Amino acid sequence: MSIGKKSIVKNIVKESKSTTSQAINLIDSFLSLVITKSQAKKNVKLSGFGTFSFKKTPKRVGRNPKTLDSYIIPELNKLNFKPSQKLKEKLN
């Protein structure tokens, strides 16, 4: 099951009795903080929740399955999340 930004905003509005625009601003601020700190090669660690960090994926050969043409997929930064032990215990 995946959860989207809209459903997170709805839950924040319902639980905190705030407005939708305030909840959207909260989520956007959080995500921009995680991205800017992670890009600065710093891990963003939230105690009791987990750690956000960037991981480099190596360049590799990709293939179009329809035409079988090969191409190079460049090296990319991927946002990685590692849940804390407390979060794992709550989920299981």
HTML snippet that shows the backbone in 3Dmol.js (N, CA, C, O; Angstrom):
<script src="https://3Dmol.org/build/3Dmol-min.js"></script>
<div id="view" style="width:600px;height:400px;position:relative"></div>
<script>
const pdb = `
ATOM      1  N   MET A   1       0.837  -1.170   0.000  1.00  0.00           N
ATOM      2  CA  MET A   1       0.000   0.000   0.000  1.00  0.00           C
ATOM      3  C   MET A   1       0.885   1.237   0.000  1.00  0.00           C
ATOM      4  O   MET A   1       1.795   1.356   0.820  1.00  0.00           O
ATOM      5  N   SER A   2       0.623   2.137  -0.901  1.00  0.00           N
ATOM      6  CA  SER A   2       1.366   3.389  -0.921  1.00  0.00           C
ATOM      7  C   SER A   2       0.452   4.510  -0.441  1.00  0.00           C
ATOM      8  O   SER A   2      -0.769   4.448  -0.584  1.00  0.00           O
ATOM      9  N   ILE A   3       1.063   5.511   0.120  1.00  0.00           N
ATOM     10  CA  ILE A   3       0.310   6.651   0.643  1.00  0.00           C
ATOM     11  C   ILE A   3       0.820   7.900  -0.059  1.00  0.00           C
ATOM     12  O   ILE A   3       2.028   8.098  -0.188  1.00  0.00           O
ATOM     13  N   GLY A   4      -0.083   8.726  -0.504  1.00  0.00           N
ATOM     14  CA  GLY A   4       0.282   9.924  -1.252  1.00  0.00           C
ATOM     15  C   GLY A   4       0.277  11.171  -0.385  1.00  0.00           C
ATOM     16  O   GLY A   4      -0.145  11.157   0.771  1.00  0.00           O
ATOM     17  N   LYS A   5       0.757  12.240  -0.980  1.00  0.00           N
ATOM     18  CA  LYS A   5       0.837  13.520  -0.285  1.00  0.00           C
ATOM     19  C   LYS A   5      -0.554  14.021   0.117  1.00  0.00           C
ATOM     20  O   LYS A   5      -0.724  14.588   1.197  1.00  0.00           O
ATOM     21  N   LYS A   6      -1.545  13.812  -0.751  1.00  0.00           N
ATOM     22  CA  LYS A   6      -2.904  14.269  -0.441  1.00  0.00           C
ATOM     23  C   LYS A   6      -3.470  13.574   0.791  1.00  0.00           C
ATOM     24  O   LYS A   6      -4.113  14.209   1.626  1.00  0.00           O
ATOM     25  N   SER A   7      -3.232  12.276   0.904  1.00  0.00           N
ATOM     26  CA  SER A   7      -3.762  11.555   2.063  1.00  0.00           C
ATOM     27  C   SER A   7      -3.027  11.943   3.343  1.00  0.00           C
ATOM     28  O   SER A   7      -3.630  11.959   4.415  1.00  0.00           O
ATOM     29  N   ILE A   8      -1.733  12.254   3.247  1.00  0.00           N
ATOM     30  CA  ILE A   8      -0.995  12.737   4.413  1.00  0.00           C
ATOM     31  C   ILE A   8      -1.560  14.076   4.857  1.00  0.00           C
ATOM     32  O   ILE A   8      -1.759  14.304   6.050  1.00  0.00           O
ATOM     33  N   VAL A   9      -1.819  14.967   3.898  1.00  0.00           N
ATOM     34  CA  VAL A   9      -2.386  16.283   4.212  1.00  0.00           C
ATOM     35  C   VAL A   9      -3.758  16.123   4.866  1.00  0.00           C
ATOM     36  O   VAL A   9      -4.055  16.804   5.847  1.00  0.00           O
ATOM     37  N   LYS A  10      -4.597  15.230   4.333  1.00  0.00           N
ATOM     38  CA  LYS A  10      -5.926  15.007   4.913  1.00  0.00           C
ATOM     39  C   LYS A  10      -5.824  14.517   6.355  1.00  0.00           C
ATOM     40  O   LYS A  10      -6.588  14.957   7.214  1.00  0.00           O
ATOM     41  N   ASN A  11      -4.888  13.610   6.625  1.00  0.00           N
ATOM     42  CA  ASN A  11      -4.712  13.097   7.980  1.00  0.00           C
ATOM     43  C   ASN A  11      -4.218  14.178   8.932  1.00  0.00           C
ATOM     44  O   ASN A  11      -4.654  14.232  10.082  1.00  0.00           O
ATOM     45  N   ILE A  12      -3.319  15.035   8.472  1.00  0.00           N
ATOM     46  CA  ILE A  12      -2.826  16.128   9.314  1.00  0.00           C
ATOM     47  C   ILE A  12      -3.958  17.087   9.646  1.00  0.00           C
ATOM     48  O   ILE A  12      -4.095  17.517  10.791  1.00  0.00           O
ATOM     49  N   VAL A  13      -4.767  17.422   8.654  1.00  0.00           N
ATOM     50  CA  VAL A  13      -5.892  18.334   8.871  1.00  0.00           C
ATOM     51  C   VAL A  13      -6.879  17.723   9.872  1.00  0.00           C
ATOM     52  O   VAL A  13      -7.375  18.415  10.762  1.00  0.00           O
ATOM     53  N   LYS A  14      -7.155  16.448   9.724  1.00  0.00           N
ATOM     54  CA  LYS A  14      -8.112  15.771  10.600  1.00  0.00           C
ATOM     55  C   LYS A  14      -7.601  15.669  12.039  1.00  0.00           C
ATOM     56  O   LYS A  14      -8.353  15.902  12.986  1.00  0.00           O
ATOM     57  N   GLU A  15      -6.328  15.322  12.199  1.00  0.00           N
ATOM     58  CA  GLU A  15      -5.769  15.108  13.529  1.00  0.00           C
ATOM     59  C   GLU A  15      -5.446  16.399  14.267  1.00  0.00           C
ATOM     60  O   GLU A  15      -5.600  16.464  15.487  1.00  0.00           O
ATOM     61  N   SER A  16      -4.998  17.432  13.548  1.00  0.00           N
ATOM     62  CA  SER A  16      -4.526  18.644  14.220  1.00  0.00           C
ATOM     63  C   SER A  16      -5.496  19.808  14.132  1.00  0.00           C
ATOM     64  O   SER A  16      -5.239  20.867  14.704  1.00  0.00           O
ATOM     65  N   LYS A  17      -6.594  19.636  13.435  1.00  0.00           N
ATOM     66  CA  LYS A  17      -7.594  20.701  13.275  1.00  0.00           C
ATOM     67  C   LYS A  17      -6.999  21.955  12.645  1.00  0.00           C
ATOM     68  O   LYS A  17      -7.429  23.068  12.949  1.00  0.00           O
ATOM     69  N   SER A  18      -6.017  21.781  11.773  1.00  0.00           N
ATOM     70  CA  SER A  18      -5.434  22.907  11.041  1.00  0.00           C
ATOM     71  C   SER A  18      -6.064  22.972   9.650  1.00  0.00           C
ATOM     72  O   SER A  18      -6.848  22.102   9.270  1.00  0.00           O
ATOM     73  N   THR A  19      -5.713  24.011   8.902  1.00  0.00           N
ATOM     74  CA  THR A  19      -6.266  24.161   7.561  1.00  0.00           C
ATOM     75  C   THR A  19      -5.455  23.338   6.563  1.00  0.00           C
ATOM     76  O   THR A  19      -4.338  22.908   6.848  1.00  0.00           O
ATOM     77  N   THR A  20      -6.038  23.131   5.401  1.00  0.00           N
ATOM     78  CA  THR A  20      -5.365  22.371   4.356  1.00  0.00           C
ATOM     79  C   THR A  20      -4.106  23.081   3.884  1.00  0.00           C
ATOM     80  O   THR A  20      -3.086  22.433   3.647  1.00  0.00           O
ATOM     81  N   SER A  21      -4.159  24.399   3.743  1.00  0.00           N
ATOM     82  CA  SER A  21      -2.982  25.141   3.283  1.00  0.00           C
ATOM     83  C   SER A  21      -1.853  25.066   4.306  1.00  0.00           C
ATOM     84  O   SER A  21      -0.684  25.006   3.927  1.00  0.00           O
ATOM     85  N   GLN A  22      -2.184  25.069   5.593  1.00  0.00           N
ATOM     86  CA  GLN A  22      -1.149  24.931   6.625  1.00  0.00           C
ATOM     87  C   GLN A  22      -0.510  23.547   6.561  1.00  0.00           C
ATOM     88  O   GLN A  22       0.704  23.414   6.714  1.00  0.00           O
ATOM     89  N   ALA A  23      -1.317  22.526   6.337  1.00  0.00           N
ATOM     90  CA  ALA A  23      -0.790  21.168   6.249  1.00  0.00           C
ATOM     91  C   ALA A  23       0.094  20.999   5.015  1.00  0.00           C
ATOM     92  O   ALA A  23       1.132  20.340   5.078  1.00  0.00           O
ATOM     93  N   ILE A  24      -0.315  21.591   3.898  1.00  0.00           N
ATOM     94  CA  ILE A  24       0.494  21.518   2.677  1.00  0.00           C
ATOM     95  C   ILE A  24       1.831  22.226   2.896  1.00  0.00           C
ATOM     96  O   ILE A  24       2.875  21.719   2.487  1.00  0.00           O
ATOM     97  N   ASN A  25       1.805  23.391   3.538  1.00  0.00           N
ATOM     98  CA  ASN A  25       3.044  24.116   3.837  1.00  0.00           C
ATOM     99  C   ASN A  25       3.949  23.297   4.751  1.00  0.00           C
ATOM    100  O   ASN A  25       5.167  23.289   4.569  1.00  0.00           O
ATOM    101  N   LEU A  26       3.373  22.613   5.723  1.00  0.00           N
ATOM    102  CA  LEU A  26       4.154  21.783   6.635  1.00  0.00           C
ATOM    103  C   LEU A  26       4.858  20.663   5.883  1.00  0.00           C
ATOM    104  O   LEU A  26       6.057  20.450   6.066  1.00  0.00           O
ATOM    105  N   ILE A  27       4.125  19.950   5.042  1.00  0.00           N
ATOM    106  CA  ILE A  27       4.713  18.843   4.280  1.00  0.00           C
ATOM    107  C   ILE A  27       5.780  19.346   3.312  1.00  0.00           C
ATOM    108  O   ILE A  27       6.852  18.751   3.209  1.00  0.00           O
ATOM    109  N   ASP A  28       5.491  20.441   2.600  1.00  0.00           N
ATOM    110  CA  ASP A  28       6.470  20.994   1.655  1.00  0.00           C
ATOM    111  C   ASP A  28       7.738  21.451   2.364  1.00  0.00           C
ATOM    112  O   ASP A  28       8.842  21.235   1.863  1.00  0.00           O
ATOM    113  N   SER A  29       7.588  22.080   3.523  1.00  0.00           N
ATOM    114  CA  SER A  29       8.756  22.528   4.287  1.00  0.00           C
ATOM    115  C   SER A  29       9.587  21.341   4.748  1.00  0.00           C
ATOM    116  O   SER A  29      10.816  21.371   4.673  1.00  0.00           O
ATOM    117  N   PHE A  30       8.923  20.301   5.221  1.00  0.00           N
ATOM    118  CA  PHE A  30       9.628  19.104   5.673  1.00  0.00           C
ATOM    119  C   PHE A  30      10.406  18.459   4.526  1.00  0.00           C
ATOM    120  O   PHE A  30      11.578  18.115   4.679  1.00  0.00           O
ATOM    121  N   LEU A  31       9.750  18.299   3.388  1.00  0.00           N
ATOM    122  CA  LEU A  31      10.416  17.655   2.250  1.00  0.00           C
ATOM    123  C   LEU A  31      11.582  18.487   1.719  1.00  0.00           C
ATOM    124  O   LEU A  31      12.618  17.932   1.353  1.00  0.00           O
ATOM    125  N   SER A  32      11.423  19.816   1.674  1.00  0.00           N
ATOM    126  CA  SER A  32      12.528  20.654   1.201  1.00  0.00           C
ATOM    127  C   SER A  32      13.692  20.612   2.177  1.00  0.00           C
ATOM    128  O   SER A  32      14.848  20.648   1.756  1.00  0.00           O
ATOM    129  N   LEU A  33      13.409  20.538   3.474  1.00  0.00           N
ATOM    130  CA  LEU A  33      14.474  20.422   4.470  1.00  0.00           C
ATOM    131  C   LEU A  33      15.231  19.114   4.295  1.00  0.00           C
ATOM    132  O   LEU A  33      16.461  19.103   4.313  1.00  0.00           O
ATOM    133  N   VAL A  34      14.514  18.022   4.127  1.00  0.00           N
ATOM    134  CA  VAL A  34      15.156  16.721   3.949  1.00  0.00           C
ATOM    135  C   VAL A  34      16.023  16.717   2.703  1.00  0.00           C
ATOM    136  O   VAL A  34      17.148  16.218   2.731  1.00  0.00           O
ATOM    137  N   ILE A  35      15.512  17.266   1.611  1.00  0.00           N
ATOM    138  CA  ILE A  35      16.259  17.252   0.350  1.00  0.00           C
ATOM    139  C   ILE A  35      17.490  18.144   0.424  1.00  0.00           C
ATOM    140  O   ILE A  35      18.567  17.729  -0.004  1.00  0.00           O
ATOM    141  N   THR A  36      17.361  19.368   0.959  1.00  0.00           N
ATOM    142  CA  THR A  36      18.518  20.270   0.999  1.00  0.00           C
ATOM    143  C   THR A  36      19.595  19.768   1.945  1.00  0.00           C
ATOM    144  O   THR A  36      20.781  19.868   1.631  1.00  0.00           O
ATOM    145  N   LYS A  37      19.214  19.236   3.083  1.00  0.00           N
ATOM    146  CA  LYS A  37      20.216  18.716   4.027  1.00  0.00           C
ATOM    147  C   LYS A  37      20.859  17.447   3.496  1.00  0.00           C
ATOM    148  O   LYS A  37      22.057  17.236   3.684  1.00  0.00           O
ATOM    149  N   SER A  38      20.083  16.601   2.839  1.00  0.00           N
ATOM    150  CA  SER A  38      20.637  15.368   2.298  1.00  0.00           C
ATOM    151  C   SER A  38      21.577  15.647   1.136  1.00  0.00           C
ATOM    152  O   SER A  38      22.581  14.952   0.975  1.00  0.00           O
ATOM    153  N   GLN A  39      21.267  16.662   0.317  1.00  0.00           N
ATOM    154  CA  GLN A  39      22.141  16.995  -0.805  1.00  0.00           C
ATOM    155  C   GLN A  39      23.459  17.568  -0.321  1.00  0.00           C
ATOM    156  O   GLN A  39      24.465  17.487  -1.027  1.00  0.00           O
ATOM    157  N   ALA A  40      23.470  18.143   0.869  1.00  0.00           N
ATOM    158  CA  ALA A  40      24.703  18.688   1.428  1.00  0.00           C
ATOM    159  C   ALA A  40      25.552  17.576   2.048  1.00  0.00           C
ATOM    160  O   ALA A  40      26.470  17.847   2.822  1.00  0.00           O
ATOM    161  N   LYS A  41      25.241  16.332   1.706  1.00  0.00           N
ATOM    162  CA  LYS A  41      25.960  15.145   2.174  1.00  0.00           C
ATOM    163  C   LYS A  41      25.811  14.940   3.679  1.00  0.00           C
ATOM    164  O   LYS A  41      26.657  14.314   4.317  1.00  0.00           O
ATOM    165  N   LYS A  42      24.730  15.473   4.236  1.00  0.00           N
ATOM    166  CA  LYS A  42      24.432  15.244   5.640  1.00  0.00           C
ATOM    167  C   LYS A  42      23.205  14.355   5.708  1.00  0.00           C
ATOM    168  O   LYS A  42      22.262  14.509   4.932  1.00  0.00           O
ATOM    169  N   ASN A  43      23.234  13.437   6.636  1.00  0.00           N
ATOM    170  CA  ASN A  43      22.063  12.611   6.850  1.00  0.00           C
ATOM    171  C   ASN A  43      21.059  13.389   7.683  1.00  0.00           C
ATOM    172  O   ASN A  43      21.441  14.117   8.600  1.00  0.00           O
ATOM    173  N   VAL A  44      19.789  13.241   7.373  1.00  0.00           N
ATOM    174  CA  VAL A  44      18.736  13.852   8.174  1.00  0.00           C
ATOM    175  C   VAL A  44      18.173  12.739   9.034  1.00  0.00           C
ATOM    176  O   VAL A  44      17.495  11.836   8.545  1.00  0.00           O
ATOM    177  N   LYS A  45      18.469  12.820  10.345  1.00  0.00           N
ATOM    178  CA  LYS A  45      18.072  11.769  11.271  1.00  0.00           C
ATOM    179  C   LYS A  45      16.960  12.287  12.163  1.00  0.00           C
ATOM    180  O   LYS A  45      17.126  13.287  12.861  1.00  0.00           O
ATOM    181  N   LEU A  46      15.829  11.604  12.138  1.00  0.00           N
ATOM    182  CA  LEU A  46      14.701  11.936  12.996  1.00  0.00           C
ATOM    183  C   LEU A  46      14.585  10.836  14.044  1.00  0.00           C
ATOM    184  O   LEU A  46      14.258   9.693  13.727  1.00  0.00           O
ATOM    185  N   SER A  47      14.855  11.191  15.281  1.00  0.00           N
ATOM    186  CA  SER A  47      14.863  10.219  16.358  1.00  0.00           C
ATOM    187  C   SER A  47      13.505   9.537  16.479  1.00  0.00           C
ATOM    188  O   SER A  47      12.471  10.204  16.521  1.00  0.00           O
ATOM    189  N   GLY A  48      13.509   8.223  16.534  1.00  0.00           N
ATOM    190  CA  GLY A  48      12.285   7.453  16.645  1.00  0.00           C
ATOM    191  C   GLY A  48      11.567   7.243  15.321  1.00  0.00           C
ATOM    192  O   GLY A  48      10.548   6.553  15.278  1.00  0.00           O
ATOM    193  N   PHE A  49      12.081   7.829  14.229  1.00  0.00           N
ATOM    194  CA  PHE A  49      11.432   7.691  12.929  1.00  0.00           C
ATOM    195  C   PHE A  49      12.359   7.041  11.917  1.00  0.00           C
ATOM    196  O   PHE A  49      12.030   5.992  11.363  1.00  0.00           O
ATOM    197  N   GLY A  50      13.520   7.651  11.664  1.00  0.00           N
ATOM    198  CA  GLY A  50      14.453   7.071  10.713  1.00  0.00           C
ATOM    199  C   GLY A  50      15.440   8.088  10.187  1.00  0.00           C
ATOM    200  O   GLY A  50      15.504   9.216  10.676  1.00  0.00           O
ATOM    201  N   THR A  51      16.215   7.686   9.185  1.00  0.00           N
ATOM    202  CA  THR A  51      17.265   8.511   8.603  1.00  0.00           C
ATOM    203  C   THR A  51      17.069   8.624   7.092  1.00  0.00           C
ATOM    204  O   THR A  51      16.865   7.622   6.406  1.00  0.00           O
ATOM    205  N   PHE A  52      17.132   9.858   6.585  1.00  0.00           N
ATOM    206  CA  PHE A  52      17.090  10.123   5.152  1.00  0.00           C
ATOM    207  C   PHE A  52      18.506  10.423   4.689  1.00  0.00           C
ATOM    208  O   PHE A  52      19.236  11.152   5.359  1.00  0.00           O
ATOM    209  N   SER A  53      18.902   9.863   3.540  1.00  0.00           N
ATOM    210  CA  SER A  53      20.214  10.141   2.971  1.00  0.00           C
ATOM    211  C   SER A  53      20.148   9.919   1.470  1.00  0.00           C
ATOM    212  O   SER A  53      19.230   9.274   0.964  1.00  0.00           O
ATOM    213  N   PHE A  54      21.145  10.468   0.754  1.00  0.00           N
ATOM    214  CA  PHE A  54      21.241  10.237  -0.684  1.00  0.00           C
ATOM    215  C   PHE A  54      22.229   9.116  -0.948  1.00  0.00           C
ATOM    216  O   PHE A  54      23.245   8.982  -0.267  1.00  0.00           O
ATOM    217  N   LYS A  55      21.910   8.327  -1.938  1.00  0.00           N
ATOM    218  CA  LYS A  55      22.777   7.227  -2.352  1.00  0.00           C
ATOM    219  C   LYS A  55      22.985   7.356  -3.853  1.00  0.00           C
ATOM    220  O   LYS A  55      22.020   7.546  -4.594  1.00  0.00           O
ATOM    221  N   LYS A  56      24.216   7.257  -4.309  1.00  0.00           N
ATOM    222  CA  LYS A  56      24.503   7.343  -5.741  1.00  0.00           C
ATOM    223  C   LYS A  56      24.276   5.986  -6.393  1.00  0.00           C
ATOM    224  O   LYS A  56      24.757   4.960  -5.911  1.00  0.00           O
ATOM    225  N   THR A  57      23.534   5.999  -7.500  1.00  0.00           N
ATOM    226  CA  THR A  57      23.390   4.779  -8.286  1.00  0.00           C
ATOM    227  C   THR A  57      24.410   4.844  -9.418  1.00  0.00           C
ATOM    228  O   THR A  57      24.538   5.886 -10.061  1.00  0.00           O
ATOM    229  N   PRO A  58      25.128   3.775  -9.675  1.00  0.00           N
ATOM    230  CA  PRO A  58      26.142   3.812 -10.733  1.00  0.00           C
ATOM    231  C   PRO A  58      25.509   3.893 -12.112  1.00  0.00           C
ATOM    232  O   PRO A  58      24.354   3.514 -12.303  1.00  0.00           O
ATOM    233  N   LYS A  59      26.293   4.399 -13.083  1.00  0.00           N
ATOM    234  CA  LYS A  59      25.759   4.415 -14.451  1.00  0.00           C
ATOM    235  C   LYS A  59      25.721   2.985 -14.953  1.00  0.00           C
ATOM    236  O   LYS A  59      26.556   2.154 -14.596  1.00  0.00           O
ATOM    237  N   ARG A  60      24.737   2.724 -15.786  1.00  0.00           N
ATOM    238  CA  ARG A  60      24.537   1.359 -16.255  1.00  0.00           C
ATOM    239  C   ARG A  60      23.917   1.367 -17.650  1.00  0.00           C
ATOM    240  O   ARG A  60      23.487   2.408 -18.146  1.00  0.00           O
ATOM    241  N   VAL A  61      23.881   0.217 -18.257  1.00  0.00           N
ATOM    242  CA  VAL A  61      23.316   0.077 -19.590  1.00  0.00           C
ATOM    243  C   VAL A  61      21.826  -0.248 -19.453  1.00  0.00           C
ATOM    244  O   VAL A  61      21.446  -1.182 -18.747  1.00  0.00           O
ATOM    245  N   GLY A  62      20.993   0.535 -20.138  1.00  0.00           N
ATOM    246  CA  GLY A  62      19.565   0.276 -20.179  1.00  0.00           C
ATOM    247  C   GLY A  62      19.181  -0.217 -21.557  1.00  0.00           C
ATOM    248  O   GLY A  62      19.921  -0.014 -22.519  1.00  0.00           O
ATOM    249  N   ARG A  63      18.026  -0.865 -21.663  1.00  0.00           N
ATOM    250  CA  ARG A  63      17.611  -1.417 -22.935  1.00  0.00           C
ATOM    251  C   ARG A  63      16.118  -1.190 -23.110  1.00  0.00           C
ATOM    252  O   ARG A  63      15.331  -1.463 -22.203  1.00  0.00           O
ATOM    253  N   ASN A  64      15.728  -0.688 -24.282  1.00  0.00           N
ATOM    254  CA  ASN A  64      14.326  -0.541 -24.624  1.00  0.00           C
ATOM    255  C   ASN A  64      13.812  -1.926 -25.012  1.00  0.00           C
ATOM    256  O   ASN A  64      14.285  -2.499 -25.994  1.00  0.00           O
ATOM    257  N   PRO A  65      12.848  -2.480 -24.259  1.00  0.00           N
ATOM    258  CA  PRO A  65      12.411  -3.850 -24.558  1.00  0.00           C
ATOM    259  C   PRO A  65      11.675  -3.986 -25.889  1.00  0.00           C
ATOM    260  O   PRO A  65      11.630  -5.068 -26.473  1.00  0.00           O
ATOM    261  N   LYS A  66      11.106  -2.895 -26.355  1.00  0.00           N
ATOM    262  CA  LYS A  66      10.360  -2.968 -27.614  1.00  0.00           C
ATOM    263  C   LYS A  66      11.291  -2.982 -28.825  1.00  0.00           C
ATOM    264  O   LYS A  66      11.113  -3.789 -29.737  1.00  0.00           O
ATOM    265  N   THR A  67      12.293  -2.081 -28.835  1.00  0.00           N
ATOM    266  CA  THR A  67      13.187  -1.968 -29.989  1.00  0.00           C
ATOM    267  C   THR A  67      14.533  -2.638 -29.763  1.00  0.00           C
ATOM    268  O   THR A  67      15.313  -2.796 -30.701  1.00  0.00           O
ATOM    269  N   LEU A  68      14.810  -3.034 -28.521  1.00  0.00           N
ATOM    270  CA  LEU A  68      16.083  -3.642 -28.111  1.00  0.00           C
ATOM    271  C   LEU A  68      17.270  -2.700 -28.282  1.00  0.00           C
ATOM    272  O   LEU A  68      18.413  -3.155 -28.330  1.00  0.00           O
ATOM    273  N   ASP A  69      17.014  -1.376 -28.376  1.00  0.00           N
ATOM    274  CA  ASP A  69      18.101  -0.404 -28.447  1.00  0.00           C
ATOM    275  C   ASP A  69      18.715  -0.246 -27.057  1.00  0.00           C
ATOM    276  O   ASP A  69      18.003  -0.193 -26.054  1.00  0.00           O
ATOM    277  N   SER A  70      20.050  -0.173 -27.013  1.00  0.00           N
ATOM    278  CA  SER A  70      20.758   0.022 -25.748  1.00  0.00           C
ATOM    279  C   SER A  70      21.120   1.489 -25.577  1.00  0.00           C
ATOM    280  O   SER A  70      21.358   2.196 -26.556  1.00  0.00           O
ATOM    281  N   TYR A  71      21.159   1.934 -24.346  1.00  0.00           N
ATOM    282  CA  TYR A  71      21.572   3.299 -24.034  1.00  0.00           C
ATOM    283  C   TYR A  71      22.156   3.321 -22.627  1.00  0.00           C
ATOM    284  O   TYR A  71      21.939   2.401 -21.838  1.00  0.00           O
ATOM    285  N   ILE A  72      22.889   4.367 -22.326  1.00  0.00           N
ATOM    286  CA  ILE A  72      23.531   4.496 -21.019  1.00  0.00           C
ATOM    287  C   ILE A  72      22.615   5.297 -20.096  1.00  0.00           C
ATOM    288  O   ILE A  72      22.173   6.391 -20.450  1.00  0.00           O
ATOM    289  N   ILE A  73      22.329   4.750 -18.907  1.00  0.00           N
ATOM    290  CA  ILE A  73      21.601   5.473 -17.873  1.00  0.00           C
ATOM    291  C   ILE A  73      22.661   6.125 -16.988  1.00  0.00           C
ATOM    292  O   ILE A  73      23.485   5.418 -16.407  1.00  0.00           O
ATOM    293  N   PRO A  74      22.662   7.456 -16.869  1.00  0.00           N
ATOM    294  CA  PRO A  74      23.731   8.130 -16.129  1.00  0.00           C
ATOM    295  C   PRO A  74      23.644   7.878 -14.623  1.00  0.00           C
ATOM    296  O   PRO A  74      22.632   7.407 -14.104  1.00  0.00           O
ATOM    297  N   GLU A  75      24.747   8.211 -13.944  1.00  0.00           N
ATOM    298  CA  GLU A  75      24.800   8.113 -12.487  1.00  0.00           C
ATOM    299  C   GLU A  75      23.780   9.080 -11.889  1.00  0.00           C
ATOM    300  O   GLU A  75      23.718  10.238 -12.301  1.00  0.00           O
ATOM    301  N   LEU A  76      22.977   8.620 -10.921  1.00  0.00           N
ATOM    302  CA  LEU A  76      21.929   9.437 -10.332  1.00  0.00           C
ATOM    303  C   LEU A  76      22.001   9.403  -8.814  1.00  0.00           C
ATOM    304  O   LEU A  76      22.541   8.467  -8.224  1.00  0.00           O
ATOM    305  N   ASN A  77      21.451  10.436  -8.192  1.00  0.00           N
ATOM    306  CA  ASN A  77      21.301  10.455  -6.741  1.00  0.00           C
ATOM    307  C   ASN A  77      19.908   9.955  -6.397  1.00  0.00           C
ATOM    308  O   ASN A  77      18.922  10.403  -6.983  1.00  0.00           O
ATOM    309  N   LYS A  78      19.824   9.033  -5.455  1.00  0.00           N
ATOM    310  CA  LYS A  78      18.566   8.443  -5.050  1.00  0.00           C
ATOM    311  C   LYS A  78      18.365   8.724  -3.565  1.00  0.00           C
ATOM    312  O   LYS A  78      19.274   8.501  -2.765  1.00  0.00           O
ATOM    313  N   LEU A  79      17.178   9.214  -3.189  1.00  0.00           N
ATOM    314  CA  LEU A  79      16.884   9.469  -1.793  1.00  0.00           C
ATOM    315  C   LEU A  79      16.582   8.144  -1.111  1.00  0.00           C
ATOM    316  O   LEU A  79      15.722   7.385  -1.556  1.00  0.00           O
ATOM    317  N   ASN A  80      17.300   7.876  -0.026  1.00  0.00           N
ATOM    318  CA  ASN A  80      17.196   6.613   0.677  1.00  0.00           C
ATOM    319  C   ASN A  80      16.637   6.858   2.077  1.00  0.00           C
ATOM    320  O   ASN A  80      16.994   7.849   2.715  1.00  0.00           O
ATOM    321  N   PHE A  81      15.773   5.980   2.560  1.00  0.00           N
ATOM    322  CA  PHE A  81      15.221   6.086   3.904  1.00  0.00           C
ATOM    323  C   PHE A  81      15.471   4.792   4.645  1.00  0.00           C
ATOM    324  O   PHE A  81      15.178   3.705   4.147  1.00  0.00           O
ATOM    325  N   LYS A  82      16.021   4.925   5.852  1.00  0.00           N
ATOM    326  CA  LYS A  82      16.241   3.763   6.712  1.00  0.00           C
ATOM    327  C   LYS A  82      15.429   3.967   7.973  1.00  0.00           C
ATOM    328  O   LYS A  82      15.730   4.877   8.745  1.00  0.00           O
ATOM    329  N   PRO A  83      14.395   3.143   8.216  1.00  0.00           N
ATOM    330  CA  PRO A  83      13.560   3.334   9.393  1.00  0.00           C
ATOM    331  C   PRO A  83      14.309   2.985  10.675  1.00  0.00           C
ATOM    332  O   PRO A  83      15.210   2.146  10.681  1.00  0.00           O
ATOM    333  N   SER A  84      13.909   3.658  11.771  1.00  0.00           N
ATOM    334  CA  SER A  84      14.532   3.376  13.058  1.00  0.00           C
ATOM    335  C   SER A  84      13.984   2.073  13.615  1.00  0.00           C
ATOM    336  O   SER A  84      12.991   1.537  13.124  1.00  0.00           O
ATOM    337  N   GLN A  85      14.648   1.573  14.648  1.00  0.00           N
ATOM    338  CA  GLN A  85      14.211   0.325  15.272  1.00  0.00           C
ATOM    339  C   GLN A  85      12.827   0.498  15.902  1.00  0.00           C
ATOM    340  O   GLN A  85      12.015  -0.426  15.861  1.00  0.00           O
ATOM    341  N   LYS A  86      12.547   1.675  16.486  1.00  0.00           N
ATOM    342  CA  LYS A  86      11.236   1.932  17.090  1.00  0.00           C
ATOM    343  C   LYS A  86      10.130   1.881  16.038  1.00  0.00           C
ATOM    344  O   LYS A  86       9.063   1.322  16.292  1.00  0.00           O
ATOM    345  N   LEU A  87      10.373   2.455  14.864  1.00  0.00           N
ATOM    346  CA  LEU A  87       9.390   2.435  13.785  1.00  0.00           C
ATOM    347  C   LEU A  87       9.166   1.018  13.278  1.00  0.00           C
ATOM    348  O   LEU A  87       8.033   0.626  13.000  1.00  0.00           O
ATOM    349  N   LYS A  88      10.239   0.253  13.157  1.00  0.00           N
ATOM    350  CA  LYS A  88      10.122  -1.141  12.722  1.00  0.00           C
ATOM    351  C   LYS A  88       9.277  -1.937  13.708  1.00  0.00           C
ATOM    352  O   LYS A  88       8.444  -2.748  13.303  1.00  0.00           O
ATOM    353  N   GLU A  89       9.488  -1.707  14.996  1.00  0.00           N
ATOM    354  CA  GLU A  89       8.724  -2.444  16.016  1.00  0.00           C
ATOM    355  C   GLU A  89       7.238  -2.079  15.956  1.00  0.00           C
ATOM    356  O   GLU A  89       6.383  -2.943  16.147  1.00  0.00           O
ATOM    357  N   LYS A  90       6.923  -0.804  15.692  1.00  0.00           N
ATOM    358  CA  LYS A  90       5.526  -0.385  15.600  1.00  0.00           C
ATOM    359  C   LYS A  90       4.853  -0.975  14.371  1.00  0.00           C
ATOM    360  O   LYS A  90       3.665  -1.294  14.412  1.00  0.00           O
ATOM    361  N   LEU A  91       5.594  -1.124  13.282  1.00  0.00           N
ATOM    362  CA  LEU A  91       5.025  -1.652  12.047  1.00  0.00           C
ATOM    363  C   LEU A  91       4.816  -3.154  12.096  1.00  0.00           C
ATOM    364  O   LEU A  91       3.906  -3.678  11.454  1.00  0.00           O
ATOM    365  N   ASN A  92       5.648  -3.846  12.851  1.00  0.00           N
ATOM    366  CA  ASN A  92       5.547  -5.319  12.892  1.00  0.00           C
ATOM    367  C   ASN A  92       4.826  -5.796  14.093  1.00  0.00           C
ATOM    368  O   ASN A  92       4.658  -7.002  14.273  1.00  0.00           O
TER     369      ASN A  92
END
`;
const viewer = $3Dmol.createViewer("view");
viewer.addModel(pdb, "pdb");
viewer.setStyle({}, {cartoon: {color: "spectrum"}});
viewer.zoomTo();
viewer.render();
</script>
